[in-house]
Every structure is written in structure tokens, then in C-alpha cells.
Amino acid sequence: RFRANHPIDDWPEPDEPLSSRSAVRDVDAVDSRLRELAHGDDPEAFERAICEAFDALGFVSRHIGGQGAPDGVLEAPLGRLAYRVMVECKTSSGATVPNPDAAEAAKWRESYGGDYSMIIGPSFSEADSEFTSELDLHRVSAWSIDDLVAALCIAADPDELRAVFGPGYAEDHLPALVWERTHGRAKRVAVTAQLIHEVVWRRQVSLLGNREDAPAISEDVAMALVDEELEKRGSTAICARDEVRAAFAHLTSPLVREARWLDEPGGAIVVIYP
């Protein structure tokens, strides 16, 4: 049995499940093709297939290949947060890539203005301590076909995947991405917004006829109300100011409109829908 290397999540589940993404289109066919080419004798076809798979995740790829050049370049089109990944592809007739070279994957990063370097193949042996240390030394990310298919199955986006391109094995970083989606800030903000909505509406109903005594629901008041409600539900979690701020923005959004600002944006709110 295994446990994810994260603190226990003591936040209650939101009433409405968090939105999730479906796998990229035809992921099973992409999976089969990648595995076939990874063990085949056409390296260029494998390189193109890898680039196409990352295109499906939102990257803009460019296949290069040949001697004296990287196999491909991935561009994350994130505006001022954009980044570039140099790609080195390795086929193998066996289960793992024999004698992988992290330095080879890293050598084009500077000349092509890359931010990250990756090497991808059928799989890599984590028992190879020399290769593992070279990944850290040359700042290279090692991806297996399993890793790429896992990213395709959850439709990971370029912003999420930035951390996965850090030095080391991609499989060590992907679980953190999945954990963050399920138990991270999105869940905390969703629960915070839900509790603010419920508690504030109940208080507003209880104060009918006494509007002058109704408290202004500022960030500080909301934090106290949410913490009190969490404790009532048996949770030791404590909400943070930035989560309350994000919950206010969500509830008052024109697309949600379950609350409105009392005076001006950034101040106190009033819940307007039960």
C-alpha cells in the first residue's frame, strides 16, 4: 500500500464536485501508437508523434530532428509566463532505454533559448543511479510513455506541467499535480465560498427586520465564520485570507452572481441568492 507524500486533507468535500477535464480525444489510439513507435525502427515517426501528443495538451510543437539539432521544441503559449522545452526522443527494442544520456538532452537548451530539457522514451530505469544524478546535474526531465499518457488522460495543461519539467523523473512530479487538482487551492476556495454562502444567508434571514444590526461581511468576518463552521463539521482546517478573497471574487462574479459588494469591490459582501 502507498500513501501520497502530502499532508492529510482535513477540508470537507464541497457539495458540488470540482470541475474536471476529460482525457484528450482518442487517447487510447494515441497511447497505442506511441507505444508501437517507441519500440519501432522509425525514430523520426516517434519524434513527430511525441510532438503531436504535446500539441494535444496545449503546447505548440516544432519537430526538428536530424543530426546536430534537437528532436523537437515545445512552446507553452502562456503570454508572459511562456516557456520552451527542448525534446530528446529515444526508441528502444526493450522495455527501457539503454544508456540514456542526460547531457545530450540538455545540450541544445542554451543555443535554442530553452527553459527546460526533457528526454522521453519507452521507460527509464530508476535503478541507474548515474543517470539519476545526471538528470539533476544537467537539469533534465525524464519522461516515459506512461508519463505522457497519464498527462493526456487528465488533460494536463502547460501551466500545470511546468513543474513536471523540473529535473528528475516526471513520474515523481505528476502525482503532485493530480493531488493539487483534487485537494489543493481549488477545493479550499470552493469549500470556503460554499460555507460563506450558507452561513451568511442564514444570518441575513435571522436578522430580518433588524438590518441596522446586520454585520458587514468583510474578509476578516468571513474568515472567522468559515473557521467556526469548519470546526462544527469536525475539521481542524483553517481558511486563509487569499482563499476568502478568491471566494468573494467567485460569489460576486457576473457569471455566478450569488453575492454582491456592499459598497465597492474589495470591501464587504451581501449574499443575494439562497
Helices and strands as residue ranges (DSSP letters): H 27-38, H 43-55, E 60-63, E 72-76, G 79-81, E 83-89, H 102-106, E 116-121, H 129-138, E 140-144, H 145-153, H 158-161, G 163-165, E 168-169, H 170-183, H 185-206, G 211-213, H 219-232, H 241-251, E 259-261, E 269-271
